[in-house]
Structure formats: structure tokens, C-alpha cells
């Protein structure tokens, strides 16, 4: 007797004919898997990726408030606020953006260096899904760091970090994290070794962050330096994020929101185009 199953059973066991696409729209399963992988990667070393940046940022707050006085007044948009309350929001978003960049600039770069880049390019994920997972993991790390920094500052005496406009905090936190996430993806596509990514961090990200009004109000600067601050996109992120806590800002919040949103869209399109072409990834 033949041990072969009936033809009808064989045909019913075949779910899709060869060449017929199984995933027709969004591969939610693959997108979720890559996103979870990116989040688990930095959570495995959360002492280094989340809590260490929170402690470092808190040290910045302690040093600057001791040097300037916790109650030294700062004028922001016509309103006088204590220095500690002024600098705290800037430090929170600074930590968020720097860690978003660090997370996004690592994945593809380490894949190229270790020869495992195929693990990102071969799975049945579209370019948009790949980019969304990478940026989503970086944004998640940014908000984890932001929450840790906020908690540490909330427990610190003489510092008030109760948001007056929570939606503005979330909105500008998201815009800033996406901005540096896309910058990190672009860096990981371009870079060929860790020195290249470190150079972008040291000579581009860090200077623009520190010269964006994190520790001072741009209204106190000379006209030339004030003009430079207003062409620095980090300035609009920090100003808008600070508005969420203080209710006042160095620049119009609506203008800053539109500027950063436009930059995010442009950088997202650029990341998508380079990933689609496989520039420095497939050759």
C-alpha cells in the first residue's frame, strides 16, 4: 500500500502557491520583532544605556547650579525663572537626543563591521519597516533616558520639573528623538568604523547640543551668536521642550515645531532613499 497522503490533503496543506506574496501590506510581525530586538539590545545593558546617562546628566545639573546658584534668575521670553528650573528641561532633552543618536548609529554599523548586515537586509521587511523599527528603538531609548533623568531631577531639592504643558513635552521630545534617530541611521549607513560615528558625535552632535541654549538663554548673547543659535535646529527642540515645563520659550513654539517637523520629514526621506538603494550596505 502507498504511504502517500491523498492529493486533496496535499493541496490543502499548501497555504500559498510559489511566487504568490504572503505579506501583502505591512509586515507587522517582522516590524514588531525587529523593534523588540532593538529595545532588548539596549535593555540588556540598561545600567550603561539608561541609568548612566541619567546620572551624568544629573551631575551636569549639580555642577551648574552650584556654580551659578540654584536660585539665580534667568530671563526667558520676558519671564524670570530660577536657573535650576531653567536648565533642567534642557538637560533632559539633551540626554534624550544624544542617546537616540547613540542607539540608531550602532545597529547597522556593527552589522557592517561584524559582517552580519545581512540579518537586517535579508528578512522580508520593506525599507520603511526597517527604518521604522530602527528609529522606533532609538526613540524608545530616548524616552527611557528622559524618564530616568526626569525622575532623578524630580527627587533633587530646589528643582521643579512639573510640566505645565505635557503635550508640548511629549511632542518636542518625540521630534527631537526622531531628529537624532534619523541622524544616527544616516551615520550608521555612511560610517565604516566606530571612529567615524565617534567623529560625528564629537564634532557635530555634541557642539550643536551644547551651543543651542541648554545652559543659557540666547537672549543674553551678542547678535552674531544669537543668529547662529537660531539656525541651529537643536535650539528649537530645546526651546520647545523647555516651554512644556516653564510655559515660556526663547522662540515661537509653533515656528520651532514646524522647523523640526520639516527637518524630520526631510531626514526620514533621505534615510529611506539611502536604505532603498543600499548605499554602502550592499556593496
C-alpha positions as CSV (number, residue, x, y, z in Angstrom):
1,X,0.0,0.0,0.0
2,X,1.2,3.5,-0.8
3,X,2.0,5.7,2.2
4,X,1.5,8.9,0.3
5,X,-1.4,11.1,1.5
6,X,-4.3,11.8,-0.8
7,X,-3.8,14.6,-3.4
8,X,-6.6,16.7,-1.8
9,X,-4.8,16.7,1.6
10,X,-1.5,17.7,0.0
11,X,-3.2,20.6,-1.8
12,X,-5.0,21.8,1.3
13,X,-1.6,21.7,3.2
14,X,-0.1,24.2,0.7
15,X,-1.1,27.6,2.0
16,X,0.2,29.7,-0.9
17,X,1.3,28.9,-4.4
18,X,5.0,29.5,-5.2
19,X,5.6,33.1,-6.2
20,X,2.4,34.4,-4.6
21,X,3.2,37.1,-1.9
22,X,2.2,36.1,1.6
23,X,2.7,39.5,3.1
24,X,0.7,42.0,1.0
25,X,0.7,45.1,3.1
26,X,2.7,45.8,6.3
27,X,4.7,43.0,7.8
28,X,3.6,43.8,11.4
29,X,5.1,40.6,12.8
30,X,8.6,41.4,11.3
31,X,8.4,45.0,12.3
32,X,7.5,44.2,15.8
33,X,10.3,41.5,16.0
34,X,13.0,43.9,14.9
35,X,11.7,46.7,17.1
36,X,11.7,44.4,20.2
37,X,15.2,43.2,19.2
38,X,16.4,46.8,19.2
39,X,14.8,47.5,22.5
40,X,16.1,44.4,24.2
41,X,19.6,45.1,22.9
42,X,19.9,48.3,25.0
43,X,17.8,47.0,27.9
44,X,20.3,44.1,28.4
45,X,22.9,46.8,29.4
46,X,20.4,49.3,30.9
47,X,22.9,50.3,33.6
48,X,25.1,51.7,30.8
49,X,22.4,52.8,28.3
50,X,19.7,54.3,30.6
51,X,20.9,54.9,34.1
52,X,24.5,56.0,33.4
53,X,23.3,58.9,31.1
54,X,20.7,59.8,33.8
55,X,23.4,60.1,36.5
56,X,25.8,62.0,34.1
57,X,23.0,64.5,33.3
58,X,22.2,64.9,36.9
59,X,25.8,65.7,37.6
60,X,25.6,68.5,34.9
61,X,22.7,69.9,36.9
62,X,24.5,69.8,40.2
63,X,27.7,71.4,38.8
64,X,25.9,74.2,37.0
65,X,23.5,75.0,39.8
66,X,26.4,75.1,42.4
67,X,28.4,77.3,40.1
68,X,25.6,79.7,39.3
69,X,23.4,79.3,42.3
70,X,20.2,77.2,42.4
71,X,18.1,80.3,42.6
72,X,20.0,82.6,40.2
73,X,17.3,84.1,37.9
74,X,17.3,83.7,34.2
75,X,15.0,85.7,31.9
76,X,13.3,83.5,29.3
77,X,10.8,85.1,26.9
78,X,10.2,88.0,29.3
79,X,9.7,85.7,32.3
80,X,12.3,85.4,35.1
81,X,12.8,81.8,36.3
82,X,15.3,80.2,38.7
83,X,18.4,78.9,37.0
84,X,17.9,75.3,38.1
85,X,14.3,75.2,36.7
86,X,15.6,76.8,33.5
87,X,18.5,74.3,32.9
88,X,16.7,71.1,33.9
89,X,14.5,70.7,30.8
90,X,17.4,71.4,28.5
91,X,19.4,68.7,30.2
92,X,16.6,66.2,29.9
93,X,16.1,66.7,26.2
94,X,19.9,66.8,25.7
95,X,20.2,63.4,27.2
96,X,17.3,62.1,25.2
97,X,18.7,63.3,21.9
98,X,22.3,62.1,22.5
99,X,21.1,58.6,23.4
100,X,18.7,58.4,20.5
101,X,21.7,59.1,18.2
102,X,23.9,56.6,20.0
103,X,21.3,53.8,19.6
104,X,20.4,54.5,16.0
105,X,24.1,54.8,14.9
106,X,25.0,51.5,16.3
107,X,22.8,48.8,14.7
108,X,23.7,49.0,11.0
109,X,27.3,50.0,11.8
110,X,28.1,47.0,13.9
111,X,26.4,44.8,11.3
112,X,28.7,46.1,8.6
113,X,31.8,45.7,10.8
114,X,30.9,42.2,12.0
115,X,29.5,41.1,8.6
116,X,26.0,40.5,10.0
117,X,24.4,43.3,8.0
118,X,22.5,40.6,6.0
119,X,20.5,40.0,9.1
120,X,18.9,43.4,8.5
121,X,18.7,43.3,4.8
122,X,17.6,39.7,4.1
123,X,14.4,39.4,6.2
124,X,11.1,40.1,4.4
125,X,10.9,43.7,5.6
126,X,10.3,46.7,3.4
127,X,12.6,49.7,3.6
128,X,10.0,51.7,5.5
129,X,9.5,48.9,8.0
130,X,13.3,48.6,8.6
131,X,13.6,52.3,9.1
132,X,10.6,52.4,11.4
133,X,12.0,49.6,13.6
134,X,15.4,51.3,13.9
135,X,14.0,54.7,14.6
136,X,11.4,53.3,17.0
137,X,14.1,51.5,19.1
138,X,16.1,54.7,19.3
139,X,13.1,56.8,20.3
140,X,12.2,54.3,22.9
141,X,15.7,54.5,24.4
142,X,15.4,58.3,24.3
143,X,12.2,58.3,26.3
144,X,13.6,55.8,28.8
145,X,16.6,58.0,29.4
146,X,14.3,61.1,29.6
147,X,12.1,59.4,32.2
148,X,15.1,58.4,34.3
149,X,16.6,61.9,34.1
150,X,13.2,63.5,34.9
151,X,12.8,61.2,37.9
152,X,16.2,61.9,39.3
153,X,15.7,65.7,38.9
154,X,12.2,65.5,40.5
155,X,13.8,64.0,43.6
156,X,16.6,66.6,43.7
157,X,15.9,69.5,46.0
158,X,15.2,73.0,44.7
159,X,14.5,71.8,41.2
160,X,10.9,72.0,39.8
161,X,10.3,69.8,36.8
162,X,6.5,69.5,36.9
163,X,5.3,70.0,33.2
164,X,2.9,72.9,32.6
165,X,2.2,71.7,29.1
166,X,2.6,67.9,29.0
167,X,1.6,67.7,25.3
168,X,4.4,70.1,24.3
169,X,6.9,68.0,26.3
170,X,5.8,64.8,24.5
171,X,5.7,66.5,21.1
172,X,9.1,68.1,21.2
173,X,10.6,65.1,22.9
174,X,9.3,63.0,20.0
175,X,10.5,65.5,17.4
176,X,13.9,65.7,18.9
177,X,14.3,62.0,19.4
178,X,13.3,61.3,15.8
179,X,15.7,64.0,14.6
180,X,18.7,62.4,16.2
181,X,17.4,58.9,15.3
182,X,17.4,59.7,11.6
183,X,20.8,61.4,12.1
184,X,22.1,58.2,13.7
185,X,20.7,56.0,10.9
186,X,22.4,58.2,8.3
187,X,25.7,58.0,10.3
188,X,25.5,54.2,10.5
189,X,24.9,54.0,6.8
190,X,27.8,56.3,6.0
191,X,30.3,55.2,8.6
192,X,32.7,52.2,8.0
193,X,34.1,52.0,11.5
194,X,33.3,53.2,15.0
195,X,35.8,56.1,14.7
196,X,33.6,57.6,12.0
197,X,30.5,57.5,14.3
198,X,32.5,58.9,17.2
199,X,33.7,61.8,15.0
200,X,30.1,62.8,14.2
201,X,29.2,62.6,17.9
202,X,32.2,64.7,19.0
203,X,32.4,67.3,16.2
204,X,28.7,67.6,15.2
205,X,26.2,66.4,17.7
206,X,27.9,67.5,21.0
207,X,28.8,71.0,19.8
208,X,25.4,71.7,18.3
209,X,23.7,70.4,21.5
210,X,25.9,72.5,23.9
211,X,25.6,75.6,21.8
212,X,21.8,75.5,21.5
213,X,20.8,77.3,24.7
214,X,20.9,74.3,27.0
215,X,22.8,76.2,29.7
216,X,21.9,79.8,28.9
217,X,19.3,82.0,27.3
218,X,20.1,83.1,23.8
219,X,18.7,86.5,24.6
220,X,21.9,87.2,26.6
221,X,24.1,86.5,23.6
222,X,25.6,89.0,21.1
223,X,23.7,89.4,17.9
224,X,26.0,87.3,15.8
225,X,25.9,84.3,18.3
226,X,22.1,84.8,18.7
227,X,21.7,84.5,14.9
228,X,23.8,81.3,14.9
229,X,21.6,79.8,17.6
230,X,18.5,80.5,15.5
231,X,19.9,78.4,12.6
232,X,20.8,75.6,14.9
233,X,17.9,73.0,14.8
234,X,18.8,71.8,18.3
235,X,17.8,75.2,19.6
236,X,14.2,74.8,18.5
237,X,13.9,71.4,20.1
238,X,15.3,72.6,23.4
239,X,13.3,75.8,23.4
240,X,10.0,74.0,22.7
241,X,10.8,71.2,25.2
242,X,11.6,73.9,27.8
243,X,8.3,75.6,27.0
244,X,6.5,72.4,28.1
245,X,7.9,72.8,31.6
246,X,8.1,76.6,32.1
247,X,5.3,77.9,29.9
248,X,7.7,80.3,28.2
249,X,10.3,79.9,25.5
250,X,13.1,81.8,23.7
251,X,11.4,81.5,20.3
252,X,7.9,81.0,19.0
253,X,6.8,77.4,19.7
254,X,4.8,77.0,16.6
255,X,7.7,78.1,14.4
256,X,10.1,75.7,16.1
257,X,7.6,72.8,15.8
258,X,7.3,73.4,12.0
259,X,11.0,73.7,11.5
260,X,11.9,70.5,13.3
261,X,8.9,68.6,11.7
262,X,10.1,69.6,8.3
263,X,13.7,68.6,9.1
264,X,12.5,65.2,10.4
265,X,10.5,64.6,7.3
266,X,13.4,65.5,5.1
267,X,15.9,63.3,7.0
268,X,13.4,60.5,7.1
269,X,13.1,60.6,3.3
270,X,16.8,60.7,2.9
271,X,17.3,57.7,5.2
272,X,14.6,55.8,3.2
273,X,16.2,56.6,-0.1
274,X,19.7,55.5,1.0
275,X,18.4,52.3,2.6
276,X,16.3,51.6,-0.5
277,X,19.4,52.0,-2.7
278,X,21.6,50.0,-0.3
279,X,24.3,52.7,-0.4
280,X,27.3,51.4,1.5
281,X,25.3,48.5,2.7
282,X,25.0,46.1,-0.3
283,X,28.4,46.7,-1.9
